[in-house]
Amino acid sequence: MVYSELHGIISIMASKVILTTGANRGIGFSIVQALAQRSSDLTLLVASRSKDNASEAVSQLQGLGLKADFQPIELDVTSDDSIKSAIKEVKAKYGKLDVLINNAGIAGKIAEDNSDFRDTYQKIMNTNVTSVALVSTLFLPLLREAKDPRVVNVSSARGSLTLVTTGKNPPTAFTAYSVSKAALNLLTVEMSHANTDVEFQAVNPGWCKTGFNGFRGPRDPLEGAQSAAELALAPKGQYKAGFWAWENETMEEVPW
Ligand SMILES: NC(=O)c1ccc[n+]([C@@H]2O[C@H](COP(=O)([O-])OP(=O)(O)OC[C@H]3O[C@@H](n4cnc5c(N)ncnc54)[C@H](OP(=O)(O)O)[C@@H]3O)[C@@H](O)[C@H]2O)c1
């Protein structure tokens, strides 16, 4: 092995490798942007179910003048084959994963006549819960190759039983979505208890202006992205495993 190859491998081993799902647009894109703004010494895997969209997002991030090492990667979180090939690619190129950010998510409203009830519930639960559980579980061996492995799940205030039961969350027409985020919160806690060598966190990005809500959210997605970026890069032990949001330039706990 020549010196330059060895040096390349050593520098990859030193810099953190962080994969964000659904990073081609919306909050996922902003999470990658926020990470790169905090440090240029990162390998940021921009995952999308479309490799073209991932590559396009990488070009946009580079166009912002950000200097991190952005790499496009194809990952449809609902496809077992896609998950396995993404893992194979990360293993071959980096041999580890420092942080997995499970951001990809969907919502959906059930038709008035309930004709799509089961289908809509299943799609939302499959993407927002089952796929996060499977992606996280299958990436665990690569996460364990990192010094300080972390998983950050992008949840929602809609998943907080406390905020719902105290009336702080107004009623919603998107019940399946809220149920999925409450389940994602419990998944975060259960996986944390079952895998004490990996840090599991949930974040609430707040109501952000993305395609998800027809760009009606008041919050800049880059602001919404800060909680995930902070938890990905904070010194070990700075934040206990929990449910977090970025408010007024600082991290605040969200009640479960
Ligand atoms: N926006 C808000 O106000 C808000 C508030 C609280 C929580 N959140 C959460 O934040 C996360 C991101 O939401 P967003 O507002 O950025 O939504 P968005 O603009 O609709 O983006 C969703 C992202 O998820 C990806 N995705 C969907 N299904 C996927 C799959 N099967 N495999 C891989 N990627 C998939 C989409 O990819 P394509 O481009 O291929 O469709 C897209 O990149 C979600 O988990 C959402 O629940 C959002």
The ligand as a MOL file (V3000), in Angstrom:
LIG
                    3D

  0  0  0     0  0            999 V3000
M  V30 BEGIN CTAB
M  V30 COUNTS 48 52 0 0 0
M  V30 BEGIN ATOM
M  V30 1 N -41.7820 19.5450 8.5220 0
M  V30 2 C -42.1930 19.5410 9.7770 0
M  V30 3 O -42.8420 20.5020 10.2380 0
M  V30 4 C -41.8700 18.3960 10.6920 0
M  V30 5 C -42.2220 18.5090 12.0490 0
M  V30 6 C -41.9020 17.4740 12.9180 0
M  V30 7 C -41.2410 16.3540 12.4400 0
M  V30 8 N -40.9210 16.2660 11.1080 0 CHG=1
M  V30 9 C -40.2120 15.0580 10.6720 0
M  V30 10 O -39.0290 15.4310 9.9920 0
M  V30 11 C -38.6610 14.4190 9.0580 0
M  V30 12 C -38.3960 15.0640 7.7160 0
M  V30 13 O -39.5720 15.7340 7.3240 0
M  V30 14 P -39.5690 16.9080 6.2290 0
M  V30 15 O -40.4530 17.9620 6.7620 0
M  V30 16 O -38.1990 17.2220 5.7960 0 CHG=-1
M  V30 17 O -40.3590 16.1520 5.0630 0
M  V30 18 P -40.1760 16.1650 3.4700 0
M  V30 19 O -39.7320 17.5040 3.0070 0
M  V30 20 O -41.4420 15.5960 2.9530 0
M  V30 21 O -38.9770 15.1460 3.2380 0
M  V30 22 C -39.1400 13.7980 3.5850 0
M  V30 23 C -37.8920 13.0600 3.2020 0
M  V30 24 O -38.0930 11.6750 3.5360 0
M  V30 25 C -37.7740 10.9140 2.3880 0
M  V30 26 N -38.4350 9.6150 2.3510 0
M  V30 27 C -39.7610 9.3280 2.4110 0
M  V30 28 N -39.9430 8.0030 2.3030 0
M  V30 29 C -38.7180 7.4360 2.1760 0
M  V30 30 C -38.2290 6.1200 2.0220 0
M  V30 31 N -39.0550 5.0650 1.9340 0
M  V30 32 N -36.8970 5.9150 1.9530 0
M  V30 33 C -36.0360 6.9590 2.0270 0
M  V30 34 N -36.4310 8.2410 2.1260 0
M  V30 35 C -37.7490 8.4660 2.2110 0
M  V30 36 C -38.1890 11.7970 1.2060 0
M  V30 37 O -37.5970 11.3010 0.0180 0
M  V30 38 P -38.2150 11.6180 -1.4660 0
M  V30 39 O -37.7250 12.9800 -1.8460 0
M  V30 40 O -37.6750 10.5190 -2.3030 0
M  V30 41 O -39.7120 11.5710 -1.3280 0
M  V30 42 C -37.6150 13.1150 1.6880 0
M  V30 43 O -36.2340 13.1590 1.4770 0
M  V30 44 C -39.8220 13.4240 9.0440 0
M  V30 45 O -39.4870 12.3100 9.8390 0
M  V30 46 C -40.9690 14.2090 9.6830 0
M  V30 47 O -41.8940 13.3680 10.3250 0
M  V30 48 C -41.2240 17.2500 10.2300 0
M  V30 END ATOM
M  V30 BEGIN BOND
M  V30 1 1 1 2
M  V30 2 2 2 3
M  V30 3 1 2 4
M  V30 4 1 4 5
M  V30 5 2 4 48
M  V30 6 2 5 6
M  V30 7 1 6 7
M  V30 8 2 7 8
M  V30 9 1 8 9
M  V30 10 1 8 48
M  V30 11 1 9 10
M  V30 12 1 9 46
M  V30 13 1 10 11
M  V30 14 1 11 12
M  V30 15 1 11 44
M  V30 16 1 12 13
M  V30 17 1 13 14
M  V30 18 2 14 15
M  V30 19 1 14 16
M  V30 20 1 14 17
M  V30 21 1 17 18
M  V30 22 2 18 19
M  V30 23 1 18 20
M  V30 24 1 18 21
M  V30 25 1 21 22
M  V30 26 1 22 23
M  V30 27 1 23 24
M  V30 28 1 23 42
M  V30 29 1 24 25
M  V30 30 1 25 26
M  V30 31 1 25 36
M  V30 32 1 26 27
M  V30 33 1 26 35
M  V30 34 2 27 28
M  V30 35 1 28 29
M  V30 36 1 29 30
M  V30 37 2 29 35
M  V30 38 1 30 31
M  V30 39 2 30 32
M  V30 40 1 32 33
M  V30 41 2 33 34
M  V30 42 1 34 35
M  V30 43 1 36 37
M  V30 44 1 36 42
M  V30 45 1 37 38
M  V30 46 2 38 39
M  V30 47 1 38 40
M  V30 48 1 38 41
M  V30 49 1 42 43
M  V30 50 1 44 45
M  V30 51 1 44 46
M  V30 52 1 46 47
M  V30 END BOND
M  V30 END CTAB
M  END
